[in-house]
Amino acid sequence: MSRPPQNSAPHRPRTVLVLGGGGMRGMAHIGVLRALEKLGIRYDAIVGTSIGSLVGAMAAGGYGIDQIESLVAGVQKEDYFRLNFVKFLLKGARTQSMYRGDTFRKSLERVLPPLSFDQMKVPFYCNAVRLETGGSVFWGTPGHSEISLVDAVYSSCALPGIFEPLERGGYSYMDGGMVDSVPLRFAHTLNPELIIAVDLSIKGTAKTPDYKNRLLSTLYRTFEIVEEVLVEHSLHMQVDWRVALIQPKVAHASRFGFDRVNEVVAAGEEEALRTLTSHAATRDLVQTEHIVDGLACPVRPRDFVSVRIDADKCTGCGLCEMVCETQAFRAQGEKATVRKLSNYECTRDHACARNCPSDAIRLGNL
C-alpha cells in the first residue's frame, strides 16, 4: 500500500555509504546497492575497505548493479589465488606472500572501471595501511588521488602474508581492514548528515564458519578475530543516530568461498531492506514508488536492541559489564542482571555476546 501523498518531499540528507571488509562475504555489498536502488535512496560518496573497496569502486565508477554482479559472479578462485611456488623455492621464508599479487592485479584490471579518482561518477575513497609507519592512508583524498584505481584497490585488499604489499614511493601498503574494517571515523570527516554503513565482521550471535586446524585456516580466523575486536571499538565510538548500520547475516560463508555468491548477495539485499525501511534515520527517505509487496512495513522499528541473560547459564564472571560501553549490564552478585532490556544506546557491536564464556547472553531486534 502506498503512503498518502505528502505536501512536500522530505529533505535528502548528504549521505556517505561505507562498505566494510570481509573477503567474499563482501558480495553482500551488491545486495545492499540493489536495496538502495529499489528504495530510491541515493548516496553522495562511497568509502570502501578491502572487498568493500572493490565493489565500491565499481559502483562509484558508474557500473550498474547487474553488471557488478555479473562480473563478480564470473570470478573464479584461480583468478585471485595462484601460489608463489617459484619464490618459495628460491627464497623460502623470505618470500613476501603465499599468493602472487600479479594474478590478483590482472583480475582487478579486468573488472574495475578504467577511470582515475577525479573521473569517478561519485566521490570514492578506500584505505590502506603503510607497513613502515603503521599509519592509514585514504586514497582519493587530497595528495593521495594520483594513484591508479587498480593500485588503490589492490593495496586495500592485500591481506598481509597472502598477497605482496603495494610498493609505492618507498613505502609498502596493505589491506586497510587490518586497522579499520568499517571506516566510520573517516566517513564522519566528510561531513555527512547520514551514514549508511555495512559491517561484515562476524558477530558473537552468529554461527561462525567451520574452523580447521591448518595454517591458512588459523591465519584467516586470526584476521577475523582481530577485525571483530577493532570493529567493536569503532562502533562504540562512531555509531550515533546518524548511522544506519547494516549487518548482513553472512557469517556462515567462508571468507574466501567463491561458491555462494548469489546466496550472499541475497542476504545483503534482505538485511539492507529490513534496516533501511525501519531505521529512524532512513525510513522517511524511502520513495513510495519503489515500495512493493509491503517491503517498507517492518514489524517494529529497529532503534533498540533487546538484551536478555539466561540465568541458568550465567556464571557471574562480569565480562558483560566490562565490555559493554552502554552500561546495559550489572554483575555485582552471583548472576549478572540486565539494566537495559530495550537498549536504545546499543551500537550493535555484539561485544557482550562474543565475550560471554557461557553463551548466556541473547540479543534481539538485530
FENZIGI-V604424 format. One line per field, one symbol per residue. phi: phi as a letter, one per 30 degrees, with the letter a starting at -180 (. if undefined). A space follows every 10 residues. Layout:
BEGIN
phi = ???
END
This chain:
BEGIN
phi = .ddddcdbdd dcddbccccd dliddddddd dddddddddi ccbcabcbbh dddddddddd djdddddddd dddddceddc cbddeddddd ciddddadcd dddddddddd cdddbdedcd dbebbbcbcd ddcidcbcdj deibcddddd dddeddcddd icbdddcahi bccbedddba dbddddeddd hdcbcccccc ddcdccdddd ccdbeddddd ddedddeddd dedddedcdb ddccccbedb ddddebcccb edddeddddd dddddddbde dbdddddedc cbhiecbdda dcdbcdbbbd ddcdcididd ddcddchdbb bccdbdbcdb dccdcechdi dddddddchc cbcbic
END
